[in-house]
Amino acid sequence: MNEFPAGAHHEPQILQFPGAPAAPAADATLTPAPDAAPASQSVLVFSPRPGARQLLADDVRKRGLTVCETDTPDAMLFHLSRQEFQICIIDDADTVSRLQEVHAAIRGHLRSAQIICIVSEDSRWGRETLPAFECEVIERPFSATRFGSALHSAVQKAQLIQENEKLRRQLLNRNLMDLVGSTPAMQSLRECIRIAADDERTVLVRGERGSGTTLIAEGLHRCSRRASAPFLRIDCSLHSVETLEHQLFGDGTPDGFPGYLKLAEGGSILLDNVETVALPFQKRLAQLLEQRAAALLNESTDAPDIRFIAATHSDLNRLAMEGRFRDDLLQHLSGITLQSPPLRVRQNDIPLLVEHFIGQIALKEGRPLRTVTPEAMQLLETHPWPGNVRELQNVIERTCTTQISQEITADDIRPWLEHGATDDAVESVGMTLREMERKLIESTFARCNGNRERTAQILKIGLRTLSGKLREYGYPPRGGPGSNLRVHSAPAGRKAA
């Protein structure tokens, strides 16, 4: 009789969605298996003896259940990994080598199948020697009543597990409400988050800027067993080596700052923009993650009870090849990788996103929901969105802020699309902070057609502060002739009279 294959080695996983940018060739790719369709074969019957297998299968069919028959352990494992069964019946279970792997195959694929083991009359297995997993043991010879009772009990338990899983998925969808979208890309992403939430390894979230990497990390935390514990975010791009070390480890004094490793005990820490961590601290971070991984493997408490999540907008493999990112840190970060889809691969989600953002604004302002004309929606759906969902959100928020009507038209939106965020960012390279501030104020003022109240509201500054800045840039005083047009003859740094 063939033995079951040895347990598989845990390789790094990249949980991706259809249409996502391809993962680097060096990584192993794992796509979530599609949800199993309602199985027409609800009972799997294994027996190496054709006669016994046929009798068992016929008895199951007489009770209104459908059957899949198999005669080798390898085939049994294959079927369990690919299909959903309510019951798995194993004949001569006391003689099957490495039976534990059958249970592992079922639970490893989150299946609900219940195991019924049939053993010989003189077997000690199931009486003196207990199985290492939960199962129903039937000893030969058995009556039809005994067999039917075991089947009925197993079916009820499998149905209860399936119902619990359905409720769990509903809760998951509520926890991921911020990840708006119904396209295959978003459905697959939510399934990837569900799989990763049950794992304790470090997760790396990759994606373009504005695509929602932080929302994915927050959703991952809410869907995990750590949901009731703290979720803390560290933006690594804002910290030097010294301040990052202080943020994580604290200052080591009884009355001082304890550090996030203590504050987030039992919860999760997001290392955002992890590619910006300076090389001197990358070694320390790699040692911390290695300590955490070893504690998980050995089930010890030598490391902080914290789930680490890292987020990046860069290609860490390329940075590692260029010597700007440590290989050992990359290895510890890449246990599981989630890829955030850019908006251009899920443009059918744009109407849902627009509705979501308009609803948020209406709730915040206490006003009725605005409507979007078909022409305006078409304009939004055909825009390339280099800034992804964040850019779309900014356009909707600015449009709603500058327009008081209940209907949003294409003309209302077009001014905010003509000056894309990416172009602004490119033009800002090499500018001083003072020059960037002036560019932001003047461009917003122009888009608001010289309306100072709306400009101040969008920039979240006082009206007097805005007027003072505009005088510095050469604009006439408020209310005067041409007050919405800059006086080009006036020097940029001199106040107009």
Buried (B, 14 or more C-beta within 10 A) or exposed (E): EEEBEEEEEEEBBBBBBEBBEEBBEEBEBBBBEEEEEEBEBBBBBBBBEEEBBEBBBEBBEEEEBBBBBBBEBEBBBEBBEEBBBBBBBBBBBBEBEEBEBBBBBBEEBBBBBBBBBBBBEEBEBBEEEEBEBEBBBBBEEEEEEEBBEBBEBBBEBBEEBEEEEEEEBEEBEEBBEEBBBEBBBBBBBBBBBBBBBEBBBBBBBBBBBBBBBBBBBBBBBBBBEBBEBBBBBBBBEEBEBEEBBBBBBBEEEEEEBBBBBEBBEEBBBBBBBBBBBEEEBBEBBBEBBBBBBEBBEEEEEEBBBBBBBBBBBBBBBEBBEEEEBBEBBBBBBBBBBBBBBBBBBBBBBBEBBBBBBBEBBBEEEEEEEBEBBEEBBEBBBEBEBBBBBBBBBBBBBBBBBBBEEEEBBBEBBEBBBEEBBBEBEEEEEEEEEEEEEBBBBBEBBBBBEBBBEBBBBBBEBEEEEBBEBBBBBBBBEBEEEEBBEBEEEBEEEEBBE
